[in-house]
């Protein structure tokens, strides 16, 4: 199974150790959505028909997925989740893939706390601050 990561799970970021045994499929990819900075030290991605979010694509196993779910406060469908885990199309220079993506679906819970990241890339945004 595949997972698209766009924030602290990316290479050289604070939570990348969760993916230390995962297989990097693409370090140059994107999916549709919008990216927001939060006051918590990590970004949120929200679904959007327009816009791109850049990140990395990894092949993971069930155990790694379970660990990512814990990190992302995802307790399953209908749970009191911080993020929702959904399947989206991820585009690489070579082709597209369906992959899990962790999204903030209840933006209202974070209203007034988020800053839109217009460059669409968490790492570029952090380096420019």
SEDREN-45729 format. One record per atom (N, C-alpha, C, CB): residue in one letter; x, y, z. Coordinates in pm, whole numbers, plus 50000, padded with zeros to 5 digits. Each point is the difference from the previous one (the first is absolute). Glycine has a CB too. Example, Ala and Ser with C-alpha at 12.3 -4.5 7.8 and 13.67 -1.06 7.14 Angstrom:
A513194943150780A499115011950000A500905012050000A498114988350125S501545022249803S500825011950006S499235010950073S501184993749785
//
This chain:
X500844988350000X499165011750000X500885012350000X498174987750120X501285023649836X500765012349985X499435010950090X500564993749764X500325015250281X499595011550078X500745012349948X499544985650204X499735025349782X500565012949960X500195008350126X498874999149770X502345006050250X500295008250117X500445013949956X500654979550133X498945030749941X500225013849957X500575008950111X498154996949839X502044997850281X500455008450111X501154993850076X497725008850018X502064988750110X501074995450089X500454985649974X499115015650169X500184977149746X500424986449965X500984999749882X497804991950085X502425019549853X500915000549885X501454998250043X498385015149882X502464981750022X501434997950024X500605012150072X500134985349795X500675012050307X500685010050083X499065008250087X501735001049824X497034994950190X499055006950087X499844992150130X498785009949800X500574996150299X499994994950138X499394986150017X499895023450069X499174972849849X499344986950015X500364990049890X498155011950113X502884991249811X500374991049890X500414986150049X500745020149870X499664978750255X500414986950053X498874989749990X501585011650156X497174992849840X498884990849983X500064992949864X498615014650149X502134991149756X500104994349866X501394994549970X498245015949927X502574982150177X501404995849979X500104986849923X500615011950211X498434979249803X500044987249929X499074999649880X500574989350215X498825022049752X499115000849885X500845001549872X498165010350142X501234987049746X500675001249871X499565012949934X500144974849975X500835033949996X499705012549932X499644996949854X501565012950154X497244991249805X499554998249863X500325012649919X498174984250076X501595027549984X500285012649932X500205011050103X498664992749798X502395014950181X500265011750085X499515012749930X501994988550104X497525010049775X499575011249916X498584997249952X502395004949927X496624997950160X498624997149963X499065009950065X500574975849976X498175023649981X498995009050056X498634993549991X501385020149936X497704985750139X498604996349992X499175012750009X500444977150103X498295022149863X499145011750008X499655003150144X499074994949773X500895018050259X499625004450133X500605013550031X499844976350071X499965027850053X500585012450050X500734996950129X498195014049893X502894993250131X500864997650115X499935011950096X501534985749858X498435011350271X499915010450103X500994997350113X497575003549943X503045007250105X500844999250119X499095000950121X502005010449880X498414983050226X499255000350126X500925005050110X498514980949925X500935022950189X500855004350113X500624988350075X498575020150021X501274967749929X500454988050071X501334994449949X497614994950039X502985011549859X501274995349947X499874990049887X500935004050222X497884994449726X499784991149886X498885005749913X500784979850134X499205016249737X498995005449910X498744991449995X501835010149866X497144995950076X498784992949966X499795001349849X498985004350231X500514985149711X499575000649861X498494998549998X502204990549915X497145017249999X498554998949985X499694996849855X499605016150190X499284977149788X499564996849865X499625012849928X499194977350075X501165023549798X499645011349916X500054995549855X500905016750169X498184988549751X499994996749858X501165006549927X497514997750008X502915013850040X501145007249942X501164999050098X498485016049872X502714986550078X501175000250086X500754987050002X498865016650136X502424984449899X500874988450010X500715000550134X500314999149749X499994989250302X500834998550118X501134990549962X498055004150163X503185000549860X501174992049966X500464991750118X500685017249833X499844971050138X500464991250107X500754988249946X498095007150137X501854982049939X500714987749967X499054988250007X502155009750088X498144980149834X499164988149992X500814988050047X498665009849809X500764982450285X500694988550057X499144987649990X501235015050156X499434973549825X499344987050010X500194995450145X500414994049751X498485002650315X500034996150140X499264986950020X500135024150069X500064970050050X499304987750035X498925003050105X502074986249948X497185003650091X498905001750096X500475005750134X498824981049888X502315014150162X500535004950127X500335014949990X500924977050052X499735027049842X500345014249982X498745008549989X502144993349885X496865001750044X498735007349990X499375001850137X499664990949770X500364998750311X499465000750135X500745010550084X499344975849984X501985024750004X500805009950073X499705014249950X501804982750034X498015018949836X499655013149946X498625004350049X501414995549796X497644995050208X498675003250052X500075005350143X499034982349851X501805011450233X500165004750138X500595014050003X500314976450077X500735025849844X500635013149996X499015010849957X502194989149948X496995007749954X499095009849943X498655000650072X501134996249782X498764997050333X498734999750075X498834995949911X500895017950152X499344971549771X498954994349916X499564986950065X500945010849788X497784988750252X499474988550074X499044991649916X500265013150209X499654990049664X499124992549911X498805008249959X500754978950107X498495016049796X498825007349952X499025003050113X500284988949777X499295023650229X499035004050101X500605002950136X498384986649878X502935011750138X500655002650128X500215014950021X501114977749987X499325025950133X500325013950032X501425002849950X498455000150206X501675000949661X501305000949935X500465014449985X499494979049879X501805023250140X500585012949966X500085000949848X501345000950217X499204988849721X500084998949855X499084988749955X502395008849997X497204991949877X499344988849937X500984994049901X497685010350028X502324976549962X500854993349902X499144996649879X501524990450182X498835015449704X499254998049877X500954995649889X498285017450070X501164977749823X500794996249882X499855011249897X499704974950044X501435029849906X500025010349896X501004996149893X499345017950166X500534988249719X500974998149894X501225008650026X498164994649836X503014999350154X501275006850016X500734999349866X500134994450251X500405017049707X500655001149870X501515000950016X497955011249907X502774980150023X501465000449993X500365003949858X500294982350184X500995020649789X500385003149861X499744988449904X501735015450091X498274972349959X499834988449915X498564995749982X502234993050072X496985007550037X498634994949994X499235004350124X500764980249864X498005015350147X499195003250117X499724987350080X498955019549879X500814982350249X499744989050093X498835003950090X502444992749996X496824997550054X499045002250107X500734997350131X497994993649854X501885015750241X500734998750126X499185005750114X502185001349877X498124993950243X499415005950119X500585013950022X499664977250102X499475031949943X500395013650036X499245003450128X500465007049755X500224999450340X499355004650123X499565014549981X501394984050142X497285018249868X499415013149974X499275005250122X499794994149760X500215018950254X499155006650099X498655002349932X501995011350120X496994981649926X498685001649939X499135010050076X500164976549918X500045024750212X499215009450080X500815012750022X498784980950114X501285027549783X500785012350007X499465009250109X500524998049755X498195001350273X499385008550102X500644998650137X497904998349873X502624989750159X500654997950130X501295008050012X499024977250008X501535027049879X501275007449999X499835014549952X501194978349959X497575026250029X499735013349945X500785010850074X497724992149933X502915016649989X500775011050055X501404996250043X497895009550072X502464977849923X501324995350044X500934996749885X498914991250203X500555008449674X500764995049886X500455011249907X498724978850016X502465019449925X500555009249901X500184992449869X501185013850179X498234991449715X500094993449870X501455000349951X497625006649945X502894982050010X501354998949946X499865000749848X500854985950198X499395025849746X499745002249858X501044993349910X498925021450061X502284975749991X501014993449917X499724985049985X501685017050074X497364977850004X499544986249987X501004989450046X498645007949812X502424996350259X501044990650042X500445003650141X500774996749760X499014994250335X500325002250140X501485003250021X498144984650060X502755008349874X501445002050019X500445013549945X500344975349988X499205028349893X500335013149942X499465011050091X499954990449765X498845008150283X499395009850089X500825001950128X497754993949908X502634995050155X500785000950124X501365006549977X498834979650084X501805017349805X501315005749970X499935014849972X500694978349911X498155026550045X499845014249968X499625008650121X499354993149772X500365000350339X499585007550121X501195005550075X497984985550019
//
